[in-house]
Amino acid sequence: MAGKFELDKASNGQFIFRLKAANGQVILGSEQYTTKEACKNGIESVQTNAAKDERYQRKEAKDGRHYFNLLAGNHQVIGTSQMYKDTGGMENGIDSVKSNAPGAAVDDLTD
């Protein structure tokens, strides 16, 4: 099984996406979008930018855990990772986004 995007609705009715690795683990989540079309555009932006290392913003939370944001060409955050206990885990997460996102199918859970 390859990685995939899940397009879903949040509890408030807005749209979100998750990028899941082949093992089903969520590796990137989106902000909330007011329309399904905007959410689909966010997925396309992830697919376009995922392979570009300079688009990853590596961060450290106040509790010492690590995470990353994937940025669009205009420097807007288009996806945020889960928290990792160390930088090695975070880098593995980035590698997973790079390998899974570009050709990932979209599973629309809103229909």
N, CA, C and O atoms as a GROMACS GRO file, in nm:
protein
  444
    1MET      N    1   0.084  -0.119   0.000
    1MET     CA    2   0.000   0.000   0.000
    1MET      C    3   0.088   0.125   0.000
    1MET      O    4   0.180   0.136   0.081
    2ALA      N    5   0.060   0.216  -0.089
    2ALA     CA    6   0.135   0.342  -0.096
    2ALA      C    7   0.075   0.443   0.000
    2ALA      O    8  -0.034   0.424   0.053
    3GLY      N    9   0.148   0.552   0.021
    3GLY     CA   10   0.094   0.660   0.102
    3GLY      C   11  -0.026   0.722   0.033
    3GLY      O   12  -0.045   0.707  -0.088
    4LYS      N   13  -0.108   0.792   0.112
    4LYS     CA   14  -0.226   0.856   0.055
    4LYS      C   15  -0.265   0.979   0.136
    4LYS      O   16  -0.230   0.993   0.252
    5PHE      N   17  -0.338   1.066   0.070
    5PHE     CA   18  -0.400   1.179   0.138
    5PHE      C   19  -0.543   1.139   0.174
    5PHE      O   20  -0.612   1.074   0.096
    6GLU      N   21  -0.586   1.178   0.291
    6GLU     CA   22  -0.726   1.167   0.329
    6GLU      C   23  -0.782   1.307   0.339
    6GLU      O   24  -0.732   1.389   0.416
    7LEU      N   25  -0.886   1.335   0.262
    7LEU     CA   26  -0.956   1.462   0.267
    7LEU      C   27  -1.078   1.437   0.355
    7LEU      O   28  -1.158   1.348   0.328
    8ASP      N   29  -1.093   1.516   0.461
    8ASP     CA   30  -1.197   1.490   0.560
    8ASP      C   31  -1.256   1.621   0.608
    8ASP      O   32  -1.210   1.729   0.572
    9LYS      N   33  -1.361   1.609   0.689
    9LYS     CA   34  -1.422   1.726   0.752
    9LYS      C   35  -1.387   1.726   0.901
    9LYS      O   36  -1.389   1.623   0.967
   10ALA      N   37  -1.356   1.844   0.951
   10ALA     CA   38  -1.335   1.863   1.094
   10ALA      C   39  -1.472   1.871   1.162
   10ALA      O   40  -1.575   1.880   1.095
   11SER      N   41  -1.474   1.866   1.294
   11SER     CA   42  -1.600   1.868   1.368
   11SER      C   43  -1.680   1.996   1.345
   11SER      O   44  -1.802   1.997   1.363
   12ASN      N   45  -1.612   2.104   1.305
   12ASN     CA   46  -1.683   2.231   1.280
   12ASN      C   47  -1.729   2.245   1.134
   12ASN      O   48  -1.780   2.350   1.095
   13GLY      N   49  -1.712   2.138   1.054
   13GLY     CA   50  -1.758   2.140   0.916
   13GLY      C   51  -1.657   2.188   0.815
   13GLY      O   52  -1.682   2.183   0.695
   14GLN      N   53  -1.541   2.237   0.862
   14GLN     CA   54  -1.438   2.280   0.768
   14GLN      C   55  -1.362   2.157   0.717
   14GLN      O   56  -1.376   2.048   0.771
   15PHE      N   57  -1.282   2.177   0.614
   15PHE     CA   58  -1.213   2.066   0.548
   15PHE      C   59  -1.066   2.061   0.590
   15PHE      O   60  -1.002   2.164   0.611
   16ILE      N   61  -1.016   1.939   0.603
   16ILE     CA   62  -0.876   1.915   0.639
   16ILE      C   63  -0.822   1.800   0.554
   16ILE      O   64  -0.899   1.725   0.494
   17PHE      N   65  -0.690   1.789   0.548
   17PHE     CA   66  -0.631   1.670   0.489
   17PHE      C   67  -0.522   1.618   0.580
   17PHE      O   68  -0.462   1.691   0.660
   18ARG      N   69  -0.498   1.488   0.565
   18ARG     CA   70  -0.389   1.420   0.634
   18ARG      C   71  -0.312   1.341   0.528
   18ARG      O   72  -0.373   1.278   0.442
   19LEU      N   73  -0.181   1.344   0.536
   19LEU     CA   74  -0.099   1.257   0.454
   19LEU      C   75  -0.060   1.139   0.540
   19LEU      O   76   0.000   1.156   0.647
   20LYS      N   77  -0.093   1.020   0.492
   20LYS     CA   78  -0.061   0.899   0.566
   20LYS      C   79   0.044   0.819   0.491
   20LYS      O   80   0.040   0.809   0.368
   21ALA      N   81   0.138   0.763   0.566
   21ALA     CA   82   0.238   0.674   0.508
   21ALA      C   83   0.173   0.540   0.475
   21ALA      O   84   0.058   0.517   0.511
   22ALA      N   85   0.246   0.453   0.408
   22ALA     CA   86   0.194   0.322   0.369
   22ALA      C   87   0.148   0.240   0.489
   22ALA      O   88   0.058   0.157   0.477
   23ASN      N   89   0.209   0.264   0.606
   23ASN     CA   90   0.171   0.190   0.727
   23ASN      C   91   0.050   0.251   0.798
   23ASN      O   92   0.009   0.202   0.903
   24GLY      N   93  -0.009   0.356   0.740
   24GLY     CA   94  -0.128   0.419   0.797
   24GLY      C   95  -0.100   0.530   0.896
   24GLY      O   96  -0.194   0.594   0.944
   25GLN      N   97   0.026   0.554   0.928
   25GLN     CA   98   0.061   0.660   1.023
   25GLN      C   99   0.049   0.797   0.958
   25GLN      O  100   0.094   0.817   0.845
   26VAL      N  101  -0.012   0.891   1.030
   26VAL     CA  102  -0.023   1.029   0.980
   26VAL      C  103   0.114   1.094   0.988
   26VAL      O  104   0.176   1.097   1.094
   27ILE      N  105   0.162   1.146   0.875
   27ILE     CA  106   0.292   1.211   0.873
   27ILE      C  107   0.284   1.362   0.848
   27ILE      O  108   0.382   1.433   0.867
   28LEU      N  109   0.168   1.409   0.806
   28LEU     CA  110   0.150   1.552   0.784
   28LEU      C  111   0.002   1.584   0.792
   28LEU      O  112  -0.081   1.512   0.736
   29GLY      N  113  -0.032   1.692   0.860
   29GLY     CA  114  -0.170   1.736   0.871
   29GLY      C  115  -0.183   1.880   0.827
   29GLY      O  116  -0.086   1.957   0.832
   30SER      N  117  -0.302   1.916   0.784
   30SER     CA  118  -0.326   2.051   0.731
   30SER      C  119  -0.393   2.141   0.832
   30SER      O  120  -0.437   2.098   0.940
   31GLU      N  121  -0.400   2.266   0.795
   31GLU     CA  122  -0.486   2.361   0.863
   31GLU      C  123  -0.629   2.333   0.819
   31GLU      O  124  -0.652   2.241   0.740
   32GLN      N  125  -0.724   2.408   0.868
   32GLN     CA  126  -0.863   2.393   0.826
   32GLN      C  127  -0.892   2.489   0.711
   32GLN      O  128  -0.849   2.604   0.711
   33TYR      N  129  -0.967   2.437   0.615
   33TYR     CA  130  -1.006   2.514   0.498
   33TYR      C  131  -1.158   2.530   0.497
   33TYR      O  132  -1.230   2.440   0.538
   34THR      N  133  -1.206   2.644   0.450
   34THR     CA  134  -1.350   2.668   0.448
   34THR      C  135  -1.420   2.596   0.334
   34THR      O  136  -1.540   2.571   0.342
   35THR      N  137  -1.346   2.563   0.227
   35THR     CA  138  -1.407   2.493   0.114
   35THR      C  139  -1.326   2.368   0.078
   35THR      O  140  -1.207   2.359   0.105
   36LYS      N  141  -1.395   2.273   0.018
   36LYS     CA  142  -1.328   2.151  -0.027
   36LYS      C  143  -1.226   2.184  -0.135
   36LYS      O  144  -1.117   2.125  -0.139
   37GLU      N  145  -1.260   2.276  -0.223
   37GLU     CA  146  -1.169   2.314  -0.332
   37GLU      C  147  -1.037   2.371  -0.277
   37GLU      O  148  -0.930   2.339  -0.327
   38ALA      N  149  -1.046   2.455  -0.175
   38ALA     CA  150  -0.925   2.511  -0.114
   38ALA      C  151  -0.841   2.400  -0.050
   38ALA      O  152  -0.718   2.404  -0.056
   39CYS      N  153  -0.907   2.302   0.010
   39CYS     CA  154  -0.836   2.189   0.070
   39CYS      C  155  -0.765   2.108  -0.038
   39CYS      O  156  -0.650   2.066  -0.020
   40LYS      N  157  -0.832   2.086  -0.150
   40LYS     CA  158  -0.769   2.015  -0.262
   40LYS      C  159  -0.648   2.092  -0.314
   40LYS      O  160  -0.547   2.032  -0.350
   41ASN      N  161  -0.659   2.224  -0.317
   41ASN     CA  162  -0.544   2.306  -0.358
   41ASN      C  163  -0.427   2.289  -0.260
   41ASN      O  164  -0.311   2.287  -0.301
   42GLY      N  165  -0.459   2.276  -0.131
   42GLY     CA  166  -0.356   2.252  -0.031
   42GLY      C  167  -0.285   2.120  -0.056
   42GLY      O  168  -0.163   2.112  -0.044
   43ILE      N  169  -0.360   2.016  -0.090
   43ILE     CA  170  -0.300   1.886  -0.122
   43ILE      C  171  -0.208   1.899  -0.242
   43ILE      O  172  -0.097   1.846  -0.241
   44GLU      N  173  -0.254   1.968  -0.346
   44GLU     CA  174  -0.171   1.988  -0.465
   44GLU      C  175  -0.043   2.063  -0.431
   44GLU      O  176   0.062   2.035  -0.488
   45SER      N  177  -0.053   2.159  -0.340
   45SER     CA  178   0.066   2.234  -0.300
   45SER      C  179   0.165   2.144  -0.226
   45SER      O  180   0.286   2.156  -0.246
   46VAL      N  181   0.114   2.054  -0.142
   46VAL     CA  182   0.203   1.958  -0.074
   46VAL      C  183   0.273   1.872  -0.179
   46VAL      O  184   0.394   1.851  -0.172
   47GLN      N  185   0.197   1.822  -0.275
   47GLN     CA  186   0.255   1.736  -0.378
   47GLN      C  187   0.363   1.810  -0.458
   47GLN      O  188   0.465   1.752  -0.495
   48THR      N  189   0.341   1.938  -0.483
   48THR     CA  190   0.436   2.019  -0.558
   48THR      C  191   0.563   2.050  -0.478
   48THR      O  192   0.673   2.048  -0.532
   49ASN      N  193   0.547   2.077  -0.349
   49ASN     CA  194   0.659   2.126  -0.267
   49ASN      C  195   0.730   2.019  -0.186
   49ASN      O  196   0.837   2.045  -0.131
   50ALA      N  197   0.674   1.899  -0.176
   50ALA     CA  198   0.727   1.796  -0.087
   50ALA      C  199   0.871   1.758  -0.115
   50ALA      O  200   0.947   1.730  -0.022
   51ALA      N  201   0.912   1.756  -0.240
   51ALA     CA  202   1.047   1.711  -0.275
   51ALA      C  203   1.155   1.816  -0.252
   51ALA      O  204   1.274   1.786  -0.262
   52LYS      N  205   1.115   1.938  -0.221
   52LYS     CA  206   1.210   2.050  -0.208
   52LYS      C  207   1.252   2.068  -0.062
   52LYS      O  208   1.173   2.116   0.020
   53ASP      N  209   1.375   2.030  -0.030
   53ASP     CA  210   1.421   2.035   0.109
   53ASP      C  211   1.411   2.174   0.169
   53ASP      O  212   1.386   2.189   0.289
   54GLU      N  213   1.430   2.277   0.087
   54GLU     CA  214   1.426   2.414   0.139
   54GLU      C  215   1.285   2.456   0.183
   54GLU      O  216   1.269   2.561   0.246
   55ARG      N  217   1.186   2.378   0.150
   55ARG     CA  218   1.048   2.408   0.191
   55ARG      C  219   1.015   2.356   0.331
   55ARG      O  220   0.906   2.381   0.383
   56TYR      N  221   1.108   2.283   0.393
   56TYR     CA  222   1.083   2.228   0.527
   56TYR      C  223   1.140   2.320   0.633
   56TYR      O  224   1.257   2.356   0.630
   57GLN      N  225   1.056   2.355   0.726
   57GLN     CA  226   1.092   2.441   0.838
   57GLN      C  227   1.101   2.348   0.961
   57GLN      O  228   1.000   2.303   1.014
   58ARG      N  229   1.224   2.322   1.004
   58ARG     CA  230   1.247   2.233   1.117
   58ARG      C  231   1.235   2.312   1.246
   58ARG      O  232   1.297   2.418   1.261
   59LYS      N  233   1.155   2.260   1.341
   59LYS     CA  234   1.124   2.336   1.463
   59LYS      C  235   1.146   2.248   1.586
   59LYS      O  236   1.148   2.125   1.579
   60GLU      N  237   1.162   2.316   1.699
   60GLU     CA  238   1.169   2.248   1.828
   60GLU      C  239   1.065   2.311   1.920
   60GLU      O  240   1.062   2.433   1.937
   61ALA      N  241   0.981   2.228   1.977
   61ALA     CA  242   0.878   2.275   2.070
   61ALA      C  243   0.940   2.309   2.205
   61ALA      O  244   1.054   2.270   2.232
   62LYS      N  245   0.867   2.380   2.288
   62LYS     CA  246   0.918   2.420   2.420
   62LYS      C  247   0.953   2.300   2.507
   62LYS      O  248   1.039   2.310   2.594
   63ASP      N  249   0.886   2.186   2.483
   63ASP     CA  250   0.915   2.067   2.564
   63ASP      C  251   1.030   1.984   2.508
   63ASP      O  252   1.058   1.875   2.559
   64GLY      N  253   1.097   2.034   2.404
   64GLY     CA  254   1.214   1.966   2.349
   64GLY      C  255   1.184   1.869   2.236
   64GLY      O  256   1.276   1.816   2.174
   65ARG      N  257   1.058   1.845   2.209
   65ARG     CA  258   1.024   1.758   2.096
   65ARG      C  259   1.041   1.836   1.966
   65ARG      O  260   1.045   1.959   1.965
   66HIS      N  261   1.052   1.762   1.858
   66HIS     CA  262   1.079   1.821   1.728
   66HIS      C  263   0.962   1.797   1.634
   66HIS      O  264   0.891   1.697   1.644
   67TYR      N  265   0.943   1.892   1.540
   67TYR     CA  266   0.840   1.881   1.438
   67TYR      C  267   0.883   1.966   1.319
   67TYR      O  268   0.981   2.039   1.326
   68PHE      N  269   0.808   1.955   1.212
   68PHE     CA  270   0.839   2.036   1.094
   68PHE      C  271   0.712   2.088   1.031
   68PHE      O  272   0.604   2.030   1.045
   69ASN      N  273   0.728   2.199   0.961
   69ASN     CA  274   0.623   2.256   0.876
   69ASN      C  275   0.671   2.244   0.732
   69ASN      O  276   0.789   2.260   0.704
   70LEU      N  277   0.578   2.215   0.642
   70LEU     CA  278   0.606   2.222   0.500
   70LEU      C  279   0.548   2.353   0.449
   70LEU      O  280   0.431   2.383   0.472
   71LEU      N  281   0.632   2.430   0.380
   71LEU     CA  282   0.593   2.562   0.334
   71LEU      C  283   0.569   2.564   0.183
   71LEU      O  284   0.635   2.493   0.108
   72ALA      N  285   0.474   2.644   0.142
   72ALA     CA  286   0.450   2.669   0.000
   72ALA      C  287   0.554   2.770  -0.050
   72ALA      O  288   0.632   2.824   0.028
   73GLY      N  289   0.553   2.793  -0.179
   73GLY     CA  290   0.646   2.889  -0.237
   73GLY      C  291   0.632   3.029  -0.180
   73GLY      O  292   0.728   3.106  -0.181
   74ASN      N  293   0.512   3.064  -0.130
   74ASN     CA  294   0.490   3.196  -0.070
   74ASN      C  295   0.519   3.197   0.080
   74ASN      O  296   0.487   3.294   0.150
   75HIS      N  297   0.579   3.090   0.130
   75HIS     CA  298   0.622   3.074   0.270
   75HIS      C  299   0.505   3.051   0.367
   75HIS      O  300   0.524   3.061   0.488
   76GLN      N  301   0.386   3.021   0.316
   76GLN     CA  302   0.273   2.986   0.400
   76GLN      C  303   0.286   2.839   0.441
   76GLN      O  304   0.328   2.756   0.361
   77VAL      N  305   0.250   2.808   0.564
   77VAL     CA  306   0.252   2.669   0.611
   77VAL      C  307   0.137   2.594   0.543
   77VAL      O  308   0.022   2.637   0.549
   78ILE      N  309   0.169   2.482   0.479
   78ILE     CA  310   0.065   2.401   0.415
   78ILE      C  311   0.047   2.267   0.486
   78ILE      O  312  -0.049   2.194   0.459
   79GLY      N  313   0.138   2.234   0.576
   79GLY     CA  314   0.124   2.110   0.653
   79GLY      C  315   0.218   2.109   0.771
   79GLY      O  316   0.326   2.168   0.766
   80THR      N  317   0.176   2.042   0.878
   80THR     CA  318   0.256   2.031   1.000
   80THR      C  319   0.263   1.884   1.039
   80THR      O  320   0.165   1.810   1.029
   81SER      N  321   0.380   1.845   1.084
   81SER     CA  322   0.402   1.705   1.122
   81SER      C  323   0.352   1.678   1.264
   81SER      O  324   0.309   1.768   1.335
   82GLN      N  325   0.360   1.553   1.300
   82GLN     CA  326   0.341   1.514   1.439
   82GLN      C  327   0.465   1.556   1.517
   82GLN      O  328   0.560   1.609   1.460
   83MET      N  329   0.465   1.534   1.646
   83MET     CA  330   0.582   1.562   1.731
   83MET      C  331   0.673   1.439   1.734
   83MET      O  332   0.626   1.325   1.740
   84TYR      N  333   0.803   1.464   1.732
   84TYR     CA  334   0.904   1.359   1.738
   84TYR      C  335   0.993   1.383   1.860
   84TYR      O  336   1.018   1.497   1.897
   85LYS      N  337   1.039   1.276   1.920
   85LYS     CA  338   1.122   1.291   2.041
   85LYS      C  339   1.264   1.338   2.008
   85LYS      O  340   1.334   1.390   2.095
   86ASP      N  341   1.307   1.319   1.882
   86ASP     CA  342   1.444   1.363   1.848
   86ASP      C  343   1.450   1.406   1.701
   86ASP      O  344   1.356   1.386   1.624
   87THR      N  345   1.562   1.465   1.664
   87THR     CA  346   1.576   1.516   1.528
   87THR      C  347   1.581   1.402   1.426
   87THR      O  348   1.537   1.420   1.312
   88GLY      N  349   1.634   1.286   1.466
   88GLY     CA  350   1.637   1.172   1.374
   88GLY      C  351   1.498   1.130   1.332
   88GLY      O  352   1.474   1.104   1.214
   89GLY      N  353   1.405   1.124   1.426
   89GLY     CA  354   1.268   1.090   1.394
   89GLY      C  355   1.205   1.194   1.304
   89GLY      O  356   1.132   1.161   1.211
   90MET      N  357   1.234   1.321   1.333
   90MET     CA  358   1.181   1.429   1.250
   90MET      C  359   1.234   1.418   1.107
   90MET      O  360   1.157   1.434   1.012
   91GLU      N  361   1.362   1.392   1.091
   91GLU     CA  362   1.420   1.379   0.957
   91GLU      C  363   1.360   1.259   0.883
   91GLU      O  364   1.339   1.265   0.762
   92ASN      N  365   1.333   1.151   0.955
   92ASN     CA  366   1.266   1.036   0.893
   92ASN      C  367   1.126   1.075   0.846
   92ASN      O  368   1.081   1.032   0.740
   93GLY      N  369   1.057   1.158   0.925
   93GLY     CA  370   0.925   1.207   0.887
   93GLY      C  371   0.931   1.290   0.760
   93GLY      O  372   0.846   1.276   0.672
   94ILE      N  373   1.031   1.377   0.750
   94ILE     CA  374   1.050   1.458   0.630
   94ILE      C  375   1.076   1.368   0.509
   94ILE      O  376   1.018   1.388   0.402
   95ASP      N  377   1.163   1.268   0.527
   95ASP     CA  378   1.190   1.175   0.417
   95ASP      C  379   1.063   1.102   0.374
   95ASP      O  380   1.042   1.077   0.255
   96SER      N  381   0.979   1.070   0.470
   96SER     CA  382   0.854   1.001   0.440
   96SER      C  383   0.759   1.090   0.359
   96SER      O  384   0.694   1.044   0.265
   97VAL      N  385   0.750   1.218   0.396
   97VAL     CA  386   0.668   1.311   0.318
   97VAL      C  387   0.724   1.322   0.177
   97VAL      O  388   0.648   1.320   0.080
   98LYS      N  389   0.856   1.336   0.166
   98LYS     CA  390   0.918   1.349   0.034
   98LYS      C  391   0.888   1.229  -0.056
   98LYS      O  392   0.867   1.244  -0.176
   99SER      N  393   0.887   1.110   0.003
   99SER     CA  394   0.866   0.990  -0.079
   99SER      C  395   0.718   0.958  -0.101
   99SER      O  396   0.682   0.900  -0.203
  100ASN      N  397   0.631   0.994  -0.007
  100ASN     CA  398   0.489   0.957  -0.017
  100ASN      C  399   0.402   1.061  -0.087
  100ASN      O  400   0.310   1.024  -0.160
  101ALA      N  401   0.429   1.189  -0.067
  101ALA     CA  402   0.336   1.292  -0.112
  101ALA      C  403   0.324   1.311  -0.262
  101ALA      O  404   0.212   1.322  -0.312
  102PRO      N  405   0.435   1.313  -0.337
  102PRO     CA  406   0.423   1.352  -0.478
  102PRO      C  407   0.322   1.270  -0.560
  102PRO      O  408   0.250   1.328  -0.641
  103GLY      N  409   0.315   1.142  -0.542
  103GLY     CA  410   0.224   1.060  -0.623
  103GLY      C  411   0.108   1.003  -0.545
  103GLY      O  412   0.039   0.914  -0.594
  104ALA      N  413   0.086   1.052  -0.424
  104ALA     CA  414  -0.017   0.994  -0.339
  104ALA      C  415  -0.158   1.020  -0.391
  104ALA      O  416  -0.190   1.131  -0.434
  105ALA      N  417  -0.240   0.918  -0.386
  105ALA     CA  418  -0.381   0.932  -0.422
  105ALA      C  419  -0.455   1.006  -0.313
  105ALA      O  420  -0.408   1.014  -0.199
  106VAL      N  421  -0.571   1.060  -0.347
  106VAL     CA  422  -0.655   1.131  -0.251
  106VAL      C  423  -0.779   1.047  -0.223
  106VAL      O  424  -0.853   1.013  -0.315
  107ASP      N  425  -0.799   1.014  -0.096
  107ASP     CA  426  -0.917   0.941  -0.053
  107ASP      C  427  -1.012   1.044   0.009
  107ASP      O  428  -0.988   1.094   0.119
  108ASP      N  429  -1.120   1.074  -0.062
  108ASP     CA  430  -1.216   1.175  -0.016
  108ASP      C  431  -1.315   1.110   0.080
  108ASP      O  432  -1.400   1.031   0.037
  109LEU      N  433  -1.305   1.141   0.207
  109LEU     CA  434  -1.391   1.084   0.310
  109LEU      C  435  -1.515   1.169   0.335
  109LEU      O  436  -1.595   1.138   0.424
  110THR      N  437  -1.532   1.276   0.258
  110THR     CA  438  -1.645   1.368   0.280
  110THR      C  439  -1.768   1.328   0.200
  110THR      O  440  -1.877   1.379   0.226
  111ASP      N  441  -1.752   1.239   0.103
  111ASP     CA  442  -1.866   1.199   0.018
  111ASP      C  443  -1.953   1.095   0.084
  111ASP      O  444  -2.053   1.052   0.026
   0.00000   0.00000   0.00000
